[in-house]
């Protein structure tokens, strides 16, 4: 039997468009002589649909298109389709429909419902009470959905899955496992999936098909990278990462295929994830053009390069907004970068407006040099970019990184102004890795940008390390605290200064009010600021 893996990029809520894409891939699978085509989790509505699932019109549209579009196109091919199901009592299920010859032959409901980090499935769905297999052309299919295979591999607090879905399905003697997923990406995730499934299949000794959603929805990026593991526990079929793909394989030939080389998840995966995140956020929101404030620093340089890769150089505008504190090097570096990228570049000084503020608030126009004067420069720049956005229809991309966002080293309604924060989950040290990757073939980001000391340039001779610990040390502490959920005591025991650790943690906790007002950031680590980290704004906890 030949099976097609249909790795598609659905748009949340674009039910008609998603179904048209599904039919297109069904027809491609037919053309390639597939007997069965497999789509990702919730492919009909996009993942995650969130509170659209509480809207009856949404659910009825989904059901209508299954009946009117999918069913008539399943002649001579089986289809496993991720969708939402509503029972007669109004309960919702995250389901996989097995459809053949215009009929829903079997329904598999998801058993394990993730309710941690960015997941909130218990809010919407009921779990399956029964594990099943379905027979198709003499083959027993053990279909399961995403989290159903993650038992013993979820290390979040308070997650205890009592049901072992694969174990129960295996007792029903399937010939193959098929998992449909919408599994968000973070660096290292693909290798984790492959290692987990190879290990499980060495126990069960039957082939395993893994089909993952691709694309980005809000802050989540789905890498696709679907694959097949044969009965010997070897990955032998692999689909592309970060783009739509379809591939057909024959079950009978899997054992004879060579094991594929190990996937090397390096900084290129982060770069490709961020490019996809920016591209889909803009495309799915209806934006064609973006504007970036280009300071001559490394953060804005990386964001600008990502935007060009995502949207095309003709659709990216860079704006330099120098003040009296902007160095000549930063101004020239910004221009050189724009030239290297081949994008439109404008210079709009903020000095006239800055002088007006000083005149209003300082009276005699003297410089006091306090935080208010520093922040108003960032806010003038934010307003300039928003003016361009309103007048010319560009989306504003903010340029702050995770290290700055963690410590509150950013200005509300200033450099935080914008619709999307592409590198908000990228630690500062990783920003440098991205810059070097961008320069892998030729110098796009001037080497002077990479080598100079980071500075906001809001006062004379300002350096980031005037206010922050060295980024190498800071990022190590932040990773342990935010991503690994380690306590201050555990971090100190790793050899870090007690006073520094407590100061960093207190600052992270204190500036939650800023992050709640920040643009959504693309998630590429195990724990990002956003829906996966739910902290109160007002609190009085302090170490």
ABEGO torsion letter per residue (X at the ends): XBBBBBBBBBBBGBAAAAAAAAAAAAAAAAAAGBABBBBBBGAAAEOBAEAAAABAAAAAAAAAAAAAAAAAAABGBBBBBBBBBBBAAGBBBBBBBBBBGGBBABBBBBABBBABEABAAAAABBBBABBBBBBBGGBBBBBBBGAAAABGABABBGBBBABBAAAAAAAAGBABBBBBBBBBBBBGAAAAAAAAAAAAAAAAGBBBBBBBBBEBBEABBBAEGBBBBBAAGBBABBBBBGBBBBBBBBAAAAAABBBBBBBBBBAAAAAAAAAAAAAAAAAAAGBABBBBBBAGBAAAAAAAAAAAAAAEAAABBBBBBBBAABBAAAAAAAAAAAAAAGBBBBBBBAAAAAAAAAAAAAGAGBBAGBAAAAAAAAAAAAAAAAAAAAAAGBBBBBABBAAAAAAGBBBBGBAABEABBAAAABBAAAAAAAAAAAAAABBABBAAAAABBBBAGABBGBBAAAABBBAAAAAAAAAAAAAAGBBAAAAAAAGBBAAAAAAAAAAAAAAAAAAAABBBBBBABABBBEAABBBBABBABBX
